[in-house]
Amino acid sequence: VTDITTEINTNLADDEFGGITNWQAAFARTQADLTIKPGVIIFITDGNPTVAIGENFDSDNNDYYADLAAIEAEQCKQDGTRIISILLGDNINVNNVIAPIVSDGNGTPFVSSGYFITSDSTNNESPVLDTDYFVTDFEDLSEVIIDIVGEMCNPEPVPLSDPDPDPDPDPDPGTESGTESD
């Protein structure tokens, strides 16, 4: 955790922020800049995407920009990363993170990639609220993060296999546990 935290902070140190939201760049930078691929990305946003890599700012194109971000997010997921989304505020289109993005008829027309941003813990292409994605506000953000960390760091215990109730006290050399192998 310390190595990846240091790497993230180093990569973000010289960036300037303000006024626009580029979901695609967030996932593309994760792929390009992090040498250690994270097991989990907690994607936190307070707005719909208003720009994408190589595109101009346009708040009417948020579905198109979300689809471009979903393509990058899919690459992260294919690399084994789980993406948990936290949407801050009530003005974000939830479908832009939990379902394949389709054009709302505004902005640039596009054909959906069929991907979505948030990982689906149930594997039925339907991310679950308060497990795979969260809708909250800034006041409750720390509680949501505590819940996510608690879930990720305290998984269900894995039962140990039952030991052999009658182990051979003097196994023969060259055999596994004193039994002949084929």
FENCORRA-V947304 format. One record per residue. BURIAL is 1 if it has 16 or more other C-alpha atoms within 10 Angstrom, else 0. Layout:
BEGIN
<<BURIAL> <BURIAL>>
END
This chain:
BEGIN
<<0> <0> <0> <0> <0> <0> <1> <0> <0> <0> <0> <0> <0> <0> <0> <0> <0> <0> <0> <0> <1> <1> <1> <1> <1> <0> <1> <1> <0> <1> <1> <0> <0> <0> <0> <0> <1> <1> <0> <0> <1> <0> <1> <0> <1> <1> <1> <1> <1> <1> <1> <1> <0> <0> <0> <0> <1> <0> <1> <1> <1> <1> <1> <1> <1> <1> <1> <1> <1> <1> <1> <1> <1> <1> <0> <1> <1> <0> <0> <0> <1> <1> <1> <1> <1> <1> <1> <1> <0> <0> <0> <1> <0> <1> <0> <1> <1> <1> <1> <1> <1> <1> <1> <0> <0> <0> <0> <0> <0> <0> <0> <1> <0> <0> <1> <1> <1> <1> <1> <1> <0> <0> <0> <0> <0> <0> <1> <0> <0> <0> <1> <1> <1> <1> <1> <1> <0> <0> <0> <0> <1> <0> <0> <1> <0> <0> <0> <1> <0> <0> <0> <0> <0> <0> <0> <0> <0> <0> <0> <0> <0> <0> <0> <0> <0> <0> <0> <0> <0> <0> <0> <0> <0> <0> <0> <0> <0> <0> <0> <0> <0> <0>>
END
